Amino acid sequence: MPDAPFAFKKQHDYDLHIALEVSAEDLRAMFAKGKAADIEVRGIADHGFIDSIYFRDPNGYVIELTAKRPGHDPAAASTEEVHAGLANWQSSKTTAAGA
C-alpha cells in the first residue's frame, strides 16, 4: 500500500525463501551473471542430488535456483527409503538443536 509505512526487518533465510528449478546450464549462467553484476550470490552449493545458488531479491526474499543432478529421480525412491530419509533428517535436527 503506497500510503502505509513500511520498514525492512532482518529475516532468517528460511523465513523468506522460494526455490525454483532450472537447468544446470542456467544455474551456472545465473551464478556468473550475479557475480558479474556484483550481486551477492551464494553457492554453488552441493546438496548431493541437486546444486543450488542463493541470492536476495530487492525485497530481501531469498531466491534459490536449483538444478537436479544427473540420475536424480525422487519418484524412484521406495516408501521405506523416503521414511528412512525423513527419520535421519529429523534425528539430525534434534542432534543439532541439542549441541
N, C-alpha and C positions, 0 to 999 in steps of 0.2 A: 504494500500500500504506500503510494508516494508520500502521503502526509503523515504516516506513522513513523515514530522514531525507530531506528534500527542500530544495533551495535553488534559487532562481531565478538564472539567469545571463543576462547580456546577450547577445542574439542579433541578427544582421542580419535585416532584414525578410524576405529570401528564404529564410532558414533555417526559419522557422516561418510559412508563408503558405498560405492557401487562398482561391480566388476562387469566388464564387457569382454566377450570372447572375440579375438581377432586371429588372423593367420600369423604364423611365425615370422613371415616376411614383414607384415605390417607392424608387428611388435618391435622388431629391430629398427624399422624405419621411424616409428614414432619415438623410440628411445633416442635415436640420433637427432631427430628434429627438435625434441625438447632440449637436449644438450646444446645444440647449435643456437637455439633461441635463448639460452641462458635461463631456462626454466628448471627448477629443482625437480629432478626425475630420479626416483629410487629404483634400483634394480640393475640389471635383470636378475630377479630372484628365482632361484632354482627350487621349486616345490616338489621335485621328483617326477611328477606326472604332468605338470604344467610349468610354464615360465611366466613371470609377471613383471610388469613395471608399474610404478605408482607415481602419481603427481596430483596436484590440487587444482581444482577449477577456481575461477575468480571469487567464488563464494566460500571457498575453504573446504569444499567437499573433496574427499579422496576419490580419485578415479583410478581404478585398477584395470589395466589391459592385460589380458591373459591369453596365452596360446597353448593349445594342447601339444603334448609331446607325441612323436610317432608311436603308434601302438596303444595310445590312451583310449580306452573304451570302458567307461564306467558301467555300461549295461552288461558287460561280460562278467562282472563280479557276482559271485553267488550270494545268496541271502546270508549265509554263515560268514562269508568274508566281510560283508558290509557291517554286520553286527559286531564282529571281532574288531574291525577298524574303529567303530564308534566307541566300543569299550576301551580300547587303547587310548583314544583321544580323551575320553572322559577321565581316565586314570592319569594321564599326563597333566590335565588341568588341575586335578586335585593335588598331585605331587608338586606342581609349580606353585600353587597357592600356599602350600604349607612350608615352602622353602624359605 
